[in-house]
Amino acid sequence: MKDPSLRRSATLFRAFLREQQEPERCYTLLARDAADQVEAYVPVKDRVVVDIGGGGGYFTEEFRRRGAQSFLFEPDPAELGAKPPEGAVVADGYLLPLADGVADVTFSSNVLEHVDDPQTFLSEMVRVTRPGGLIYVSFTNWLSPWGGHEWAPWHYLGAERARARYERRTGKAAKHTLGENLFVHHVGATLRQVRGRDDVEIVSARSRYWPFLAGAITKVPGVREIATWNLLLILRRCP
Ligand SMILES: C[S@@+](CC[C@H](N)C(=O)[O-])C[C@H]1O[C@@H](n2cnc3c(N)ncnc32)[C@H](O)[C@@H]1O
């Protein structure tokens, strides 16, 4: 995949900064961008794309717009929102109600950091992907500047302190609690675990949003934990 442009990164970052005020715009842009990343490897038209933990369905809708048969599996009805895509299924990514090998593409955007056992989650993605099919996984690693989500970047000083600070400052309950719905996953450990698997090959490991050196960053121990920001893995299921 070609390194994307600075302009694209700046546009995504600006949309991300206004995510609370303009969620529709932010997620529509992100969905388009992610679908472009998938289509850099495989056209989705007439393919089966399974979106796991897809929230309100922006990604599923974008894949459908491009002619895919796309299906949303989301465990939290509240995340589905008021108008989920038709046919959305309330289901956990650990245990998908799907037969083996039904999907040409399995897709999960920013879900892995919300699961306690990413390797089991990944195994389920692999199971439902056909041999030769593509697996798109991206997540915000713990030491990313956004690792603490709404309480970032104070997570660098400890999760409890960051969470308490957020609640004090905003007067709102934090959405995430470490160990409950947000987990510590690192770039290096994740790459080693995925490399150790015999059911997938890594097609690409890169920073999802960086405009340059996106692949190189993920190769530098230590630095990658902060600089990657969000790790994107494109995997192919082994035959
Ligand atoms: C930050 S949101 C990401 C939503 C969307 N994929 C995106 O990129 O905007 C994290 C999502 O992961 C979902 N999730 C958490 N645990 C999950 C699990 N075990 N299986 C599938 N999805 C899960 C949450 O319900 C939530 O919708």
The ligand as an ORCA input file, in Angstrom:
! r2SCAN-3c Opt
* xyz 0 1
  C     -14.377      2.708     19.874
  S     -15.742      1.770     19.356
  C     -15.324      1.537     17.638
  C     -16.534      1.583     16.760
  C     -16.202      1.522     15.281
  N     -15.666      0.231     14.922
  C     -15.254      2.642     14.890
  O     -14.115      2.379     14.497
  O     -15.664      3.807     14.983
  C     -15.424      0.188     20.036
  C     -16.506     -0.813     19.711
  O     -16.061     -2.127     20.076
  C     -17.179     -2.817     20.526
  N     -16.753     -4.010     21.277
  C     -16.287     -4.073     22.539
  N     -16.070     -5.355     22.882
  C     -16.389     -6.116     21.811
  C     -16.399     -7.501     21.546
  N     -16.039     -8.407     22.467
  N     -16.814     -7.922     20.325
  C     -17.169     -7.031     19.383
  N     -17.184     -5.704     19.591
  C     -16.809     -5.242     20.784
  C     -17.911     -1.788     21.362
  O     -19.238     -2.158     21.654
  C     -17.813     -0.563     20.457
  O     -18.858     -0.484     19.547
*
